[in-house]
Amino acid sequence: MRRPRARVRGPSFNRLIPNIMTMLGLCSGLTGMRYALEGRFSGAAVALLIAACIDGLDGRIARLLRATSRFGAEFDSLSDFMCFGVAPGFVLYLWGLDRAGPYGFVPCIMFTVCMALRLARFNAGLDDEDEKPKYASNFFTGVPAPAGAGLALFPVFLGLEAQTLDLDGLLRLTHEPWMSALSLGGTAFLLVSTLPVWSFKNFKVPAVYVLPMMLGIGGYAAVLVADPWAALAAAGVIYLALLPLSRRSFHRLKKAADDLQEDVEDDDGAPSAA
């Protein structure tokens, strides 16, 4: 008589996939720090970009597989802090801030502290997600962590492009401590600010703009393959240029919602006809 096979207790493998991806992203961020120690800044930048791509996918995959969990959310937040809060400052310190003496580490500390505050604010706001107006769900409060890391690494992207083009003057400029300090300090301010930033999660594209958007993304992908460092540096400039537009969009939606609420209250309070 065949013995019944013992049932394996535990979560299915599908539910582990998002956490495995988060772990791989964390390993990629740590690898970027190692590359920076070895002076391989192009490898460090690529490793942090891989971590950012994984961070953009693991949450969506978790929702598709219905594998969201409190553990996964906390693990993702801790991974974000290491990859986007610690690693960029570490890379920039080795890129040029170490030349500024003991004060060169101050911008790194400021950036990391602001990233921790930004992530803590985001996690605390998850419990109040249902209380937000519908239009507010399309916006982050402050620049999100992966985008903040990309903005902070602008001197590295620009310096690697200058190195590719043999522009020694520009390369020396990007290694100046003040440039890395400005990049870290400015990004730290954007992280903890209350600036509404498009999240692009539920972003609806008008039908007339779908084809131009697809062509634009395809063109950018071609430039990214042909000249990655210039494309990444340009992406930071474009992202900064979109922030005022994002703020204007938020306040326009807020005004429309407030006007609609006032109209509803006026209708409710109007006396009925006899």
RABELPE-V609873 format. One record per backbone hydrogen bond with DSSP energy under -0.5 kcal/mol. CO is the residue of the C=O (numbers start at 0). NH is the residue of the N-H. E is the energy in kcal/mol with one decimal. If there is no record, write none. Layout:
BEGIN
CO&NH&E, CO&NH&E
END
This chain:
BEGIN
6&8&-0.5, 11&14&-0.7, 11&15&-0.6, 12&15&-1.3, 12&16&-1.0, 13&16&-0.5, 13&17&-0.5, 15&19&-2.5, 16&20&-2.4, 17&21&-2.2, 18&22&-2.2, 19&23&-2.3, 20&24&-2.4, 21&25&-2.2, 22&26&-2.4, 23&27&-2.1, 24&28&-2.2, 25&29&-2.2, 26&30&-2.1, 27&31&-2.0, 28&32&-1.4, 29&33&-1.7, 30&34&-2.5, 31&35&-1.9, 32&36&-1.9, 33&37&-1.5, 34&39&-2.7, 35&38&-1.5, 38&40&-1.2, 39&43&-1.9, 40&44&-2.4, 41&45&-2.2, 42&46&-2.3, 43&47&-2.0, 44&48&-2.0, 45&49&-2.4, 46&50&-2.0, 47&51&-1.9, 48&52&-2.3, 49&53&-2.4, 50&54&-2.2, 51&55&-1.6, 52&56&-0.8, 53&56&-0.9, 53&57&-2.6, 54&58&-0.7, 56&60&-2.7, 57&61&-2.2, 58&62&-2.0, 59&63&-2.2, 60&64&-2.5, 61&66&-3.4, 62&65&-0.5, 68&72&-2.0, 69&73&-2.3, 70&74&-2.8, 71&75&-2.4, 72&76&-1.9, 73&77&-2.3, 74&78&-2.3, 75&79&-2.5, 76&80&-2.1, 77&81&-1.9, 78&82&-3.0, 79&83&-2.8, 79&84&-0.7, 80&84&-1.2, 80&85&-1.3, 81&85&-0.6, 81&86&-2.2, 85&89&-2.1, 86&90&-2.8, 87&91&-2.6, 88&92&-2.0, 89&93&-1.7, 90&94&-1.6, 91&95&-2.1, 91&96&-1.8, 92&97&-2.2, 95&98&-1.4, 96&99&-1.9, 97&100&-0.8, 99&102&-0.8, 100&103&-1.5, 101&104&-0.9, 102&105&-1.1, 102&106&-0.6, 104&108&-2.1, 105&109&-2.6, 106&110&-2.5, 107&111&-2.3, 108&112&-2.6, 109&113&-2.3, 110&114&-2.2, 111&115&-2.2, 112&116&-2.3, 113&117&-2.4, 114&118&-2.4, 115&119&-2.4, 116&120&-2.4, 117&121&-2.0, 118&122&-2.6, 119&123&-2.4, 120&124&-1.7, 121&125&-0.7, 122&125&-0.9, 123&126&-0.7, 124&127&-0.7, 125&128&-1.2, 127&130&-0.9, 127&131&-0.6, 128&131&-0.9, 132&135&-0.6, 132&136&-0.7, 133&136&-1.0, 134&137&-1.3, 135&138&-1.6, 137&198&-2.7, 137&199&-0.6, 139&141&-0.8, 139&196&-2.5, 143&147&-2.4, 144&148&-2.3, 145&149&-2.1, 146&150&-2.4, 147&151&-2.3, 148&152&-1.7, 150&153&-1.4, 151&154&-0.6, 152&155&-0.6, 152&156&-2.2, 153&157&-2.8, 154&158&-2.3, 155&159&-2.6, 156&160&-1.9, 157&161&-2.3, 158&162&-2.2, 159&163&-1.8, 160&164&-2.0, 161&166&-3.0, 162&165&-0.7, 165&167&-1.1, 166&170&-2.3, 167&171&-2.4, 168&172&-1.8, 169&173&-2.2, 170&174&-1.1, 172&175&-1.4, 175&178&-0.9, 175&179&-1.3, 176&180&-2.6, 177&181&-2.4, 178&182&-2.1, 179&183&-2.6, 180&184&-2.8, 181&185&-2.5, 182&186&-1.9, 183&187&-2.3, 184&188&-1.9, 185&189&-1.8, 186&190&-2.0, 187&191&-1.6, 188&192&-0.8, 189&142&-1.8, 194&141&-3.3, 196&139&-3.6, 203&205&-0.5, 205&208&-1.9, 205&209&-0.6, 206&209&-1.0, 206&210&-0.5, 208&212&-2.1, 209&213&-2.5, 210&214&-2.5, 211&215&-2.5, 212&216&-2.6, 213&217&-2.4, 214&218&-2.6, 215&219&-2.5, 216&220&-2.5, 217&221&-1.9, 218&222&-2.1, 219&223&-2.7, 220&224&-1.8, 221&225&-2.2, 222&226&-3.5, 226&230&-2.0, 227&231&-2.4, 228&232&-2.2, 229&233&-2.5, 230&234&-2.0, 231&235&-1.5, 232&236&-1.5, 233&237&-2.7, 234&238&-2.5, 235&239&-2.1, 236&240&-2.0, 237&241&-1.4, 238&242&-0.8, 239&242&-0.7, 239&243&-0.6, 240&244&-0.6, 241&245&-2.4, 242&246&-2.3, 243&247&-2.3, 244&248&-2.4, 245&249&-2.3, 246&250&-2.3, 247&251&-2.0, 248&252&-2.3, 249&253&-2.5, 250&254&-2.3, 251&255&-2.1, 252&256&-2.4, 253&257&-2.5, 254&258&-2.6, 255&259&-2.2, 256&260&-2.2, 257&261&-2.3, 258&262&-2.2, 259&263&-2.2, 260&264&-2.4, 261&265&-2.4, 262&266&-2.3, 263&267&-2.3, 264&268&-1.9, 265&269&-1.0
END
